[in-house]
Every structure is written in C-alpha cells, then in structure tokens.
Amino acid sequence: MAEKFSASLYIIHVIEETFYHAPYLEAFLDAETVKRISEEMEKKIRQQLDDVCKSKAGMLNEYYPIISRGMAFSEIISIAKKKETDLIIMSTHGRKGLGHVLFGGVAERVLREAPCPVLTVHMSDKGLKEAEKP
C-alpha cells in the first residue's frame, strides 16, 4: 500500500519490557547480565528488522524501521500520533479464550484507541511461515 500511494512506511517492533525485566529474573541473574541480554535481544531484533526492510521495503522511497520499548498497543498509538499516521496496518493472531486474555488484545486495543483507521490482517501459522521467507 505504501508503494501504491507513495507513502512513508514506519515499520515498528515493540519490545515488551515486562518480559525481560520481570522481577523474578533478578533473583537468578545479576543486573549486568539482564542488561547484556536486553542489549543482545535488541541487536538481534534490529538486524532482523533491517533484513526485512531491505528485502521487503527496499522498493520504497521512504521507510523507517522503529524499535520501541513498552506496552505494544501504547507504543504503536504513541508513534502513530507523533508521526501523524494516516493508516495503521497490523497483524492479528486471532487468539480466543484464555490465549486472548493472556497474550492477545494488542490489535484490539490499537483498533479502539488509534488516532487513525486501522487495517488488521489475520496471520495464521502458514501466513507467519510465508512472511518469514526472503
């Protein structure tokens, strides 16, 4: 869509701090180790994001990979507001029941609170595998 409409594309990956800064980690790992793990994780995510951008978004004039930390829905909404985004496109895993309660809801929260229209695309396991191919 960005190519078709000559639009800028912001590709966002949010690192949810709750996963790697959980209090129980500090009981097993010292602060320096937690920091090193965090930095290594961000480095790997940045490399993967750069690879995706080069292979999938390379035909675009303007694309910006963004790595943010915090709650995914909040960061997506905040970035959309700052960048005055016209449209958010995001995947949804379509979780139901307890899985939705525990892991889902990011797309739902973005849909409710976004400052612009949101297009969601359901990502099945097959779709995820296809999206990972170069």
Backbone torsions as a table, in degrees:
resi	resn	phi	psi	omega
1	MET	NA	-38.8	179.6
2	ALA	-62.1	-40.0	178.8
3	GLU	-66.1	-46.5	-177.7
4	LYS	-59.3	-39.5	-176.6
5	PHE	-103.2	11.7	-179.7
6	SER	50.4	47.1	-176.8
7	ALA	-103.0	157.6	171.3
8	SER	-75.0	146.3	-179.0
9	LEU	-123.2	124.4	174.6
10	TYR	-105.4	118.5	-180.0
11	ILE	-104.2	113.6	-169.6
12	ILE	-111.0	134.4	170.1
13	HIS	-125.4	124.3	-179.8
14	VAL	-106.0	125.1	173.5
15	ILE	-89.8	114.4	-179.2
16	GLU	-77.7	109.8	-175.6
17	GLU	-61.9	-23.9	-178.1
18	THR	-62.5	-25.9	-176.8
19	PHE	-77.2	-38.2	-176.2
20	TYR	-106.2	-6.2	175.2
21	HIS	-109.7	22.8	179.9
22	ALA	-60.8	139.1	-177.3
23	PRO	-55.3	-32.5	-177.9
24	TYR	-67.6	-23.0	177.8
25	LEU	-62.3	-39.5	-176.9
26	GLU	-66.0	-20.4	177.1
27	ALA	-73.2	-24.1	-176.9
28	PHE	-110.1	-23.2	-175.8
29	LEU	-128.9	144.7	176.7
30	ASP	-76.7	163.2	-175.6
31	ALA	-58.3	-37.6	-179.7
32	GLU	-64.7	-40.2	178.7
33	THR	-66.7	-42.9	177.9
34	VAL	-60.7	-41.8	179.1
35	LYS	-63.8	-43.7	-179.7
36	ARG	-63.4	-43.2	177.6
37	ILE	-60.4	-43.7	179.0
38	SER	-60.5	-45.4	-179.9
39	GLU	-65.7	-40.4	178.4
40	GLU	-65.7	-39.8	178.4
41	MET	-62.9	-45.1	179.8
42	GLU	-64.5	-39.6	178.4
43	LYS	-61.0	-43.7	179.6
44	LYS	-66.4	-42.5	178.5
45	ILE	-62.7	-43.2	179.4
46	ARG	-60.9	-42.7	179.5
47	GLN	-63.3	-44.8	179.0
48	GLN	-64.0	-40.8	178.6
49	LEU	-64.9	-42.5	177.0
50	ASP	-62.0	-41.9	178.9
51	ASP	-62.0	-44.4	178.2
52	VAL	-62.4	-44.3	-179.5
53	CYS	-61.3	-43.8	-179.1
54	LYS	-66.1	-40.0	-176.3
55	SER	-83.1	-34.0	-173.9
56	LYS	-104.9	-31.9	-174.3
57	ALA	-109.9	5.9	-176.5
58	GLY	-59.7	-24.5	-179.0
59	MET	-80.1	-5.3	-179.3
60	LEU	-88.8	148.8	176.9
61	ASN	-74.9	-39.1	-176.1
62	GLU	-130.6	110.7	171.8
63	TYR	-141.1	144.3	-173.4
64	TYR	-134.3	108.9	174.7
65	PRO	-76.2	135.2	-178.5
66	ILE	-129.2	128.7	171.5
67	ILE	-111.5	127.3	-178.0
68	SER	-129.6	159.1	178.6
69	ARG	-121.0	138.2	178.2
70	GLY	141.7	-156.8	176.7
71	MET	-80.5	128.5	-172.0
72	ALA	-54.5	-53.0	-176.2
73	PHE	-61.7	-39.9	-179.0
74	SER	-66.1	-43.4	179.6
75	GLU	-65.8	-41.9	179.0
76	ILE	-61.3	-45.9	-179.9
77	ILE	-65.0	-43.2	179.7
78	SER	-61.1	-45.6	179.7
79	ILE	-65.3	-41.5	178.8
80	ALA	-59.3	-40.1	178.4
81	LYS	-67.8	-46.8	-178.7
82	LYS	-61.8	-38.8	-176.4
83	LYS	-90.5	1.2	-178.1
84	GLU	50.6	52.6	-176.7
85	THR	-66.5	139.6	178.2
86	ASP	-89.4	-26.7	-176.8
87	LEU	-156.0	136.7	173.0
88	ILE	-107.6	129.2	173.9
89	ILE	-117.4	125.6	-178.3
90	MET	-147.1	157.0	178.4
91	SER	-88.8	157.9	172.7
92	THR	-134.2	141.8	-178.3
93	HIS	-88.7	-11.0	177.5
94	GLY	67.6	33.3	179.3
95	ARG	-67.0	151.0	178.9
96	LYS	-130.2	163.3	174.3
97	GLY	61.9	-136.9	-176.3
98	LEU	-63.2	-36.1	177.4
99	GLY	-59.3	-39.7	177.7
100	HIS	-66.5	-42.8	-179.7
101	VAL	-63.1	-44.0	-175.5
102	LEU	-81.6	-39.2	-171.4
103	PHE	-120.1	-24.4	-172.0
104	GLY	-90.8	-169.9	174.3
105	GLY	99.0	-8.2	-179.5
106	VAL	-64.6	-51.6	-179.6
107	ALA	-61.1	-40.6	179.6
108	GLU	-60.8	-45.2	179.4
109	ARG	-65.7	-40.5	178.1
110	VAL	-63.5	-44.3	178.7
111	LEU	-55.6	-42.2	-176.9
112	ARG	-73.1	-34.6	-168.0
113	GLU	-113.8	-1.9	-176.3
114	ALA	-67.7	148.4	179.7
115	PRO	-83.3	4.5	-176.3
116	CYS	-149.6	173.1	176.5
117	PRO	-61.8	151.9	179.8
118	VAL	-127.3	128.4	175.0
119	LEU	-107.5	121.2	178.2
120	THR	-106.7	144.1	179.1
121	VAL	-124.2	123.9	-179.8
122	HIS	-73.8	125.5	179.5
123	MET	-105.4	105.5	174.1
124	SER	-78.6	172.0	176.0
125	ASP	-57.8	-39.5	178.2
126	LYS	-63.8	-43.2	179.1
127	GLY	-61.5	-37.7	177.8
128	LEU	-64.7	-42.7	179.8
129	LYS	-65.4	-39.9	178.7
130	GLU	-66.1	-39.5	-178.6
131	ALA	-66.0	-26.1	-178.6
132	GLU	-79.7	-15.7	-178.8
133	LYS	-70.9	140.9	178.3
134	PRO	-71.7	NA	NA
